[in-house]
Amino acid sequence: MVVSSAGFGKDGDRYVVIASGNGAPSHPGWYQNLLARPIATVEIGPDKFKARARTARPEEREPLKRFVPYIEQQQTLTKREIPIVVLERG
């Protein structure tokens, strides 16, 4: 699975991305693919590793927003709730 994300945040050993699709009315295809198969290869600079992807739980959303501050602006572009995706090594 290949996902290209222009922006991400780092929370310890995990990465945080948003499935905004730049405010598209539906979730991006890569997010749908991760829902079906939550294993991805993450490449950031020279670092490459396998990760398990999951959608942030409701109680995690607010704390995780600080790692992707542009989510608020992206959210104004769409009526759907933009998923926050957590990528954990392993």
C-alpha positions in Angstrom: 0.0 0.0 0.0 1.4 3.4 -1.0 0.1 6.5 0.7 1.5 9.9 -0.2 0.9 12.6 2.5 2.3 16.0 2.2 2.0 16.6 5.9 2.3 14.6 9.0 3.0 14.9 12.7 5.1 12.8 15.0 4.0 11.6 18.4 6.8 9.6 20.0 7.3 6.6 17.7 4.1 7.0 15.9 3.0 9.2 13.0 -0.2 11.1 12.6 -1.8 12.0 9.2 -5.2 13.2 8.2 -7.4 11.7 5.4 -8.6 15.1 4.2 -8.3 14.7 0.4 -8.0 18.5 0.5 -11.6 18.8 1.6 -13.1 16.3 -0.9 -16.7 15.2 -0.1 -15.6 11.6 0.4 -12.6 10.0 2.1 -9.5 9.5 -0.1 -8.9 6.1 -1.7 -5.8 5.5 0.4 -7.8 5.8 3.6 -10.4 3.3 2.3 -7.6 0.9 1.4 -6.1 1.2 4.9 -9.5 0.4 6.4 -9.5 -2.8 4.4 -5.9 -3.6 5.0 -4.3 -1.6 7.8 -0.7 -2.5 7.1 1.5 0.1 5.3 5.1 0.8 4.5 6.1 4.3 5.7 9.0 6.2 4.2 10.1 9.4 5.7 13.5 10.5 4.4 15.9 7.6 4.7 13.6 5.9 7.4 11.5 3.1 6.0 9.4 0.8 8.1 6.2 -1.3 8.3 3.3 0.3 10.2 -0.2 -0.6 11.3 -2.7 2.1 10.5 -5.8 2.9 12.5 -8.3 5.6 12.8 -7.9 7.7 15.9 -10.6 6.9 18.5 -13.0 9.8 19.4 -11.3 10.5 22.7 -7.9 10.8 20.9 -9.0 13.3 18.3 -8.5 16.5 20.3 -5.1 15.6 21.7 -3.8 14.4 18.3 -4.9 17.6 16.5 -1.9 19.4 17.9 0.3 17.2 15.7 -1.6 18.2 12.5 -2.7 21.7 13.2 -3.8 22.3 9.6 -6.8 19.9 10.2 -9.0 22.8 11.3 -8.5 24.6 8.0 -9.1 21.4 6.0 -12.2 20.6 8.0 -13.8 23.9 6.9 -13.6 22.6 3.3 -15.9 19.6 3.8 -19.0 18.5 5.8 -17.6 15.0 6.6 -15.4 14.5 9.7 -11.8 14.2 8.4 -10.3 11.1 9.9 -7.1 11.3 11.8 -4.9 8.3 11.1 -2.3 6.9 13.5 0.6 4.9 12.0 2.3 2.7 14.6 5.5 0.8 13.9 5.2 -3.0 13.8 
